Amino acid sequence: MFNFGVPGYRPEWLSGRSAITAAHGARLAHLADRRLTRALLVWDLQEDEWFADCPVLLDFEGEQVEINHWKFDEVSITWNTVDPMRALDWPDFRLTWRDDVPAELTALVGQPCWAVELLMWRSRDLVEGASVSLGFSFPNGRVTIYNALDENGIEFTPPGDRYTRYTLGTSDL
């Protein structure tokens, strides 16, 4: 199994909202009310840019969710399996974990999560109804990790009409 250069990482690929909800819905819902204490991306040192093929790590007070999109409709959600202190090993790339980019993501650190959503793509194309994004709302912002056609994408704006939103957990704050 390919580990994306991340020691110990074993992605578990799922497609569709029902499969993701069955496997991870309750645990994702329990992230509401927890503070985002760390957010990490893999950085390509040669290109000085985000390496979007590797998982995005969001740590909510010791509960680390690891999100990675692949192909047109697959997402892997794993929990507490990646140690960002271990060196990355992907031949032909110089990669490292970073917790200080982009600014919109680092601005969310320290805030409590207000809601966790599964977002279903609604456009009439190849991935309509199959591609699932994960959205996290905070008092002063939000982040959506989506399928950018065989890699991760990140947005910091509300999802709008192109997604159908399914809330898994909301804060009591």
N, C-alpha and C positions, 0 to 999 in steps of 0.2 A: 504494500500500500504506500502510495506517495505521501510524504509528510510535509511537503512544501518547504523543506529545508529547516523545519522546526523540530528539534530533538524531542521525542516523546509524543509528538502530536499525531493523533489517529483520527482523522475526520470521519464523521458519520453522516453520510449524505441522505437527505430527505427532500422530497418534492411535495408541494401542496400544503395548504393550510391545515387540513385535517391531520395529516401525518405529523406536522410540526407541533400542533396543539396537543395531540396525544402523547408525543414523546417529551415535550418541554413546556407545555402551556402553564402548568401549575408552578413550575420553578421560575419561569419568566415572570409570571404574575407576582411572585413574592419579591421581585426586585423593586416594586413600587414601595416607596417610603425609605428605601435605602439610599445612602449617599454614594455618588460616584467618587471613588477615592483614587482611581487611576485609569487612564485610557492610553493604550499603546498601539502604535502602528509600526510595521516594518519599513525601514528606510533604506533606499538604494544609495550607498555612499558615492558611487561613481557618477550617477546621474543627479544626485542631490534632489531626490523626489520620493514620494510615497511609492512603495512597491505593493501594488494593490492585489497581487496574487495570494498573499499570505493573510492569515486570520487577523481580524481586529479584536483586540482584547479590551474589555470593559470590566473593571473591578468595582463591585458595589460592596464595600465594607467586608472584604474577604471572600465574596462570592464572585468569582471571575467567569464571565461568559465569553466564549471564544467563537466568533462568527466568521464564516468564510463561504463565499458564493463560488459556484463552479458551473461550467456548462451554461445552458440557457435557463434552467429552472431548479438547480440543486443548491441547497444550503446545508452547511454543517454547523451545528450548534453543539459545542462541547463545554464542559465545566471543569475549571480548576486543573487542567491537564498540562498547560503550557507554563514553563518556567522562563520568563523573559531574561533571567540572569544567565541562561545558557546561550552560548554562541550559536548563531544561525549557520547552516551549512548547505548552501545551494551553489553548485559549481557554476563558475563564470560570473557570479555576482558577489559584490561586497555588501552585505546586508547587516543591519543592526536594528534593535528595538529603540523607538523614540517615544517619549511621553510629553514632548513639548511642541508638537505639530499636529494638525494645523491649529491656529489660534482659536478658531471657533470651537474645536473639540476641547482644548485645554481650559477654555472658559467655563465649561460645564463641570469640571472637576470641583468637588466640594459641595455641589448642589444635590438635594434629594431628588430622586426620580419620582415624578408625579404620575406617569402612566407608561405602560409598555403596550405596544401595538404590533400586530401582524398586519402588513399592508399588502393587498393583492393588486397586482398590475391590471388595469382596466382597458388599456389600448387594444384596438383590434389588430393584433399581430401574433407572431409565433408564440409568445410567452403569455398571452392574455389568460388570466386565471390560474397560471401555473407558477409564475415567479413570485416569491414571497420575500418581502423586505421586513426588516425589524426597525421599529421606531421607538425612541425613548424621549419622553417629554420631561422637561425640568422647569423650575420657576422662571429662569431667564434664558430659555433656548430649547433646542431639541436637536437630535441627531437621528438620521435614518441611514441604515446600512443596507444597500440594495445590490441587486445583481446587475453589474455593468457589462454583461455579456462575457462570461467566463472569468470574471474577476470581481472584486468588491468595488463599490462606489459609495461615496458618503455625501449626504446633503444635510444642510442645517436650516432649511426652510420648511414650512408646513407642506405636507404631501399633496394637498389640493385634490382636484377631481380625477386625476389620473389613477388614483388608488381607491380601493374599497378598504375601509379601516375596521379592524376587529380589535377591540381593547381586551387585553388579558388581565391587567391589573391596574388599579388606580390608587393614588395616595389618599390617606385620610387627613393629610396635613392641611 
